[in-house]
């Protein structure tokens, strides 16, 4: 009777290499999909966070006679109004306390003033940093970073206002920027202008609440040409404010590839007026930045997280925000500009 060999044959080197190659191919196919799922999940979290910031913004308005929270208060305005804000442990945040930078105005931006309405949940404004164990009671560096670098920028120039002390007829009084904004009178001789109110100081003033941007994901960006900001690192430091395409007459940013850009070649120089691209033209996922400014950026998926005055939030390609009507309450055309 014939007997089979009882020894088990092992895998050959070639077979093992083939299996490893197959696994590597499968991982190569799966990892991008898993990465995409993770990014979309982070985007959902970001949208939920900006919605909570919007709820806090409305709570502030409800408690302050419908006033929109000021976007920025310089130290002289804080002293004039004798306002005081607190850290979570009850300690008062003094103007320019000198944490990190000697001229840091931690109580200036909206951030620490609004956090009490979010039970000091710093992840709502700082979750992009992935620092869940950050102790808010440690004020040495975190106070400045939370103040200056939240994930969401406030439309502070045109909602709530950027407040400074100005001298009028020998007296220093608080005023917000663009208090004396004007636009040319159509057909008026000599190019005369009339005054307009471009800054929303009360929620009741808002005309198109479903269109006016209150907060959006943003970062302070240097002037560059055709830089794909949607490819920046997701944890690039945020900014407490965000500028519209035009700030008064000065170009801030625009969508790339529209033929009306700046830098080398034809196009309006920064601060020289000109036109901004029709919303939706060019590459809506890529911005060109004209001056050092705080502009919308798209974390995780390339889209910007946006909160509107009526409380709804969504994500949009950065270039779709190149419409002045989304930023200025009285703007009636997409390329609206005014004199400072």
Beta strands, then each sheet from edge to edge (+ up, - down):
strand 1: 72-73
strand 2: 85-86
strand 3: 92-93
strand 4: 152-154
strand 5: 162-168
strand 6: 171-176
strand 7: 182-184
strand 8: 193-195
strand 9: 213-221
strand 10: 224-227
strand 11: 246-247
strand 12: 250-251
strand 13: 253-256
strand 14: 283-289
strand 15: 293-296
strand 16: 303-308
strand 17: 313-317
sheet 1: 1+ 5+ 6-
sheet 2: 2+ 3-
sheet 3: 4+ 9- 15+
sheet 4: 4+ 9- 16+ 17-
sheet 5: 7+ 8-
sheet 6: 10+ 14- 13+
sheet 7: 11+ 12-
end
